[in-house]
Amino acid sequence: MEGKYVKITEQNLIKQLKKKNPQAIDYIIDQYGGLIKTVLLKNLYDQKDHWEECFNDCLLAVWDHPERFDTKKGDFKAFLCAIAKYKAIDLLRKELKRTSKEISMYEEESIKEIKQLYQEERGFLQAEEDASDEELGKLLKCLSEEDKDLFYRRYVKEQSVAQISVETGLYRDRIYSRISKGKKKIRKFFKDKDHGGEGNETRI
């Protein structure tokens, strides 16, 4: 007869797990659920939000491999505690690996961005050296007062973006944004110059 009810006890628990009786899992949750959760929270440290994921992993481990329980090595309670601790450590290890990978990717992108900014800045400085005083005057006229000050600080006084931020009160992202827009204006200035134009003096 299908669906026959079998009362789960401590004595027949492993046997019923091996028979894949879902009632055995219900018994574990009722009798040991609180214990498993306590062990997980104790060992998950800053990853406590993942305790339910680990809890399910613990149940799955017992369901898939009940034969690993050895009565000679301890009782079932100790067996569950060992599984819970292992699953918590395993999750921490995976999270650390994932986080380390993200940090590495972020650092790599930051290095690329810094190198690009440096190359662009060196390119601008060379163009500045090749320009005459009259041309530089025209160049400054096409920039806003804010941009004139930023470019003067960055390229003449050779201040760092961090120092400019402290002295002007501007956020670093705004400084980078204004310098980037200013560079585009400068490139257009020299492009127009190469084509015999006087340059666009529209302020940005």
C-alpha positions, 0 to 999 in steps of 0.5 A: 500500500502506497504512502504507508506512515512509518513513525520515525524514531532515533532508532530507525532514522538512518534506516528510513533515510536510506529508504529515502523516506521524506518523513525522516527529513521532517523528523530531523527538522523537528528534532535537530533544526534548532541545533543545526541553525545555531551551529551555522550562525556560530560559524558563518560570521559575517555571512549569517544571511546565508544560513538558510542556504546552508541549512538546506545543504545540510539536509541534502547531505544527510539525505544523499549520504546517510551511510556516512553516519558511523555510530562508532564515531559518535551519536547522530547529533554530533554527526549533524553538528559536524556537517553544519560546521563543514557547510558553513566553512565551505560557504565562507571559502566560496564567498571569499574566493568570489569576493577576492575575484571581484576585488582583483577584477576591480583593481585590474580595471582601475589600473587600466583606467589610471594608465589611460588617464596618464597617457591622455594627460601626457598627450595633452602636456605635449600638445601644450608645450607645442602651442604658442602663447597666443594659441594658449590664450585662445585655448583658455578662452574656450574653457569655463572659469571652473575648467581654467582653474582645474587645468591650471591646478592639474597641469601647471601646478601639477596638483593631484586630483585628491589635492584639488578636491581638498582645496576646491571642495569639488568631488573627485568624480566631478573633477575627472568629469570636467577634465575629461570634457575639457580635454575633448574641447582641447582636442577639438581646438587643436583639430580645428587649428590643424585644419586652418580654423580659429577654434570654437570658443563656446564655453563648456 
